[in-house]
Amino acid sequence: NQTVYLPSEHMELDLGGIAKGFIADEVVKYFDEKGVTTAIIDLGGNVYVKGNRPTGDAWTVGVQNPYLGRGQLLGRIRASDLSVVTSGIYERFLEVDGEQYHHILNPKTGYPYDNEIAGVTIVSETSLAGDALSTSVFSLGLDEGLQLIETLENVEAVFVTKDKRIVLSSGLTDQFEILNENFESNAS
């Protein structure tokens, strides 16, 4: 009752899309068992902030600017006991004959999804959910992805479009701080 059957000999099951999320959540469980009340778990694209900073304030988690180098932020979120997971076209890609192909692939075509999204950040209670949602929401595109997020409890999203717009789900419009004036936003 706990097996998976793949009908073709050369088929493989790859859980890489949710592995970091699973590991982050396991680290959170371990910290809970050991009595750790405050921590940042950063697995590169997957961040979980546990508790509050030693000052008592919520943690600040930056959202990468997809058009600048690593560590260059377009905005930030204050969070406690939440996961912040980002997927985008800007860090993991292959360049062939001057054209970049990002790593989020459409299984029907074998090519990268081609939509208006440059990056999507999911804020959720678990990192596993954030991992699964960041990829699936990216694949849906901006409008359908935002519609999905708005139906989920305790899940929010920051969408960054290729034309430099920031679109926030309803629960983040007052929570997200924009740090780069080159982006338009629906933030309050």
C-alpha positions in Angstrom: 0.0 0.0 0.0 3.0 2.3 -0.1 4.4 1.6 -3.5 4.6 3.5 -6.8 4.4 1.8 -10.1 5.9 3.4 -13.2 4.6 1.6 -16.4 7.7 2.2 -18.6 11.1 0.7 -17.9 13.0 4.0 -18.2 10.6 6.2 -16.2 12.0 7.9 -13.1 10.4 9.7 -10.2 12.2 13.0 -9.3 11.3 14.7 -6.0 13.9 17.5 -6.5 11.2 20.1 -6.8 10.1 19.6 -3.2 13.2 18.2 -1.6 14.5 21.5 0.0 11.0 22.2 1.4 10.7 18.7 2.9 14.2 19.1 4.5 13.4 22.6 5.9 10.3 21.3 7.5 12.2 18.4 9.0 14.7 20.8 10.5 11.8 22.8 12.0 10.5 19.6 13.6 14.0 18.8 14.9 14.3 22.3 16.4 10.9 21.9 18.0 12.0 18.7 19.6 15.2 20.3 20.9 13.4 23.4 22.3 14.8 25.9 19.7 12.5 28.9 19.7 14.1 31.2 17.3 16.1 30.5 14.1 16.5 31.1 10.4 16.6 28.0 8.2 18.0 29.1 4.8 18.3 26.4 2.1 18.8 28.8 -0.9 15.5 29.8 -2.2 13.7 28.2 0.7 13.8 30.2 4.0 11.9 29.3 7.1 11.8 31.9 10.0 11.1 30.3 13.4 9.8 32.5 16.2 11.0 36.1 16.3 14.4 37.8 16.3 16.1 38.0 19.7 14.8 41.6 19.9 11.2 40.2 19.8 10.5 41.7 16.3 9.5 39.5 13.4 12.2 38.4 11.0 12.8 40.2 7.8 13.0 38.1 4.7 14.2 39.7 1.4 12.8 38.9 -2.0 15.4 38.8 -4.7 15.4 41.3 -7.6 15.4 38.9 -10.6 17.2 41.5 -12.8 20.2 42.1 -10.5 22.8 39.9 -8.8 22.3 37.7 -5.8 21.5 39.6 -2.6 20.0 42.5 -4.5 16.5 42.8 -3.2 13.3 44.2 -4.7 11.4 44.0 -1.4 11.0 42.4 1.9 8.5 40.7 4.2 8.3 40.6 7.9 7.5 37.0 9.1 7.4 34.7 12.1 6.9 30.9 11.9 6.5 31.0 8.2 8.2 29.7 5.1 9.2 32.0 2.2 10.0 30.1 -1.0 11.0 31.6 -4.3 11.1 30.1 -7.8 12.2 32.1 -10.8 13.8 32.2 -14.2 17.0 34.1 -13.1 19.3 31.7 -11.2 19.1 28.3 -12.7 19.2 28.3 -16.5 21.0 27.1 -19.5 22.2 29.4 -22.3 22.3 28.0 -25.8 23.2 30.2 -28.8 22.6 33.3 -26.8 19.1 32.2 -25.6 18.5 31.4 -22.0 16.3 28.4 -21.0 15.2 28.5 -17.3 14.7 25.3 -15.3 10.9 25.3 -14.7 9.9 22.9 -17.5 6.5 22.2 -19.0 6.2 18.4 -19.0 4.0 18.5 -22.1 6.6 20.2 -24.3 9.9 19.6 -22.5 10.7 23.3 -22.8 10.5 26.0 -20.1 7.2 27.6 -19.3 6.9 30.8 -21.3 4.7 33.3 -19.5 4.9 36.7 -18.0 6.4 35.6 -14.6 10.1 36.2 -13.8 9.7 35.0 -10.2 7.1 34.0 -7.6 7.5 33.9 -3.9 5.2 31.8 -1.7 4.6 32.6 2.0 3.1 29.6 3.8 3.1 27.7 7.0 5.3 24.9 5.6 8.3 25.0 3.3 7.0 21.8 1.5 3.8 23.6 0.5 5.8 26.6 -0.6 8.0 24.5 -2.8 5.1 22.7 -4.5 3.1 25.9 -4.9 6.0 28.1 -6.2 6.5 25.7 -9.1 2.9 25.0 -9.8 1.8 28.7 -9.5 4.6 29.7 -11.8 3.4 27.1 -14.4 -0.1 28.6 -14.2 1.0 32.1 -15.1 0.1 35.3 -13.3 -3.7 35.4 -13.5 -4.5 31.8 -12.8 -1.7 31.5 -10.3 -3.0 34.5 -8.3 -6.5 33.0 -8.5 -5.3 29.8 -7.0 -3.4 31.5 -4.2 -6.5 33.5 -3.3 -8.4 30.3 -2.7 -5.9 28.9 -0.2 -5.9 29.6 3.5 -2.6 30.8 5.1 -0.9 31.1 1.8 0.2 34.3 0.1 2.3 35.2 -2.9 4.5 37.8 -4.5 4.6 37.7 -8.3 7.4 39.5 -10.2 6.6 39.9 -13.9 9.0 40.2 -16.8 7.8 43.8 -17.3 8.8 44.7 -13.7 5.5 44.7 -12.0 5.0 43.3 -8.5 1.6 41.7 -7.9 0.8 40.7 -4.4 -1.9 38.4 -3.1 -4.5 40.1 -0.9 -2.9 39.1 2.4 0.4 40.8 1.5 -0.7 44.1 0.1 0.0 45.8 3.5 2.8 43.5 4.5 5.3 43.7 1.6 7.8 46.5 1.6 9.1 47.5 -1.9 12.8 48.5 -1.9 13.3 49.2 -5.6 11.5 52.1 -7.3 11.9 50.6 -10.7 9.0 48.2 -10.1 5.2 49.0 -10.2 3.0 47.3 -7.5 -0.5 46.8 -6.3 0.8 47.3 -2.7 -1.1 49.7 -0.4 
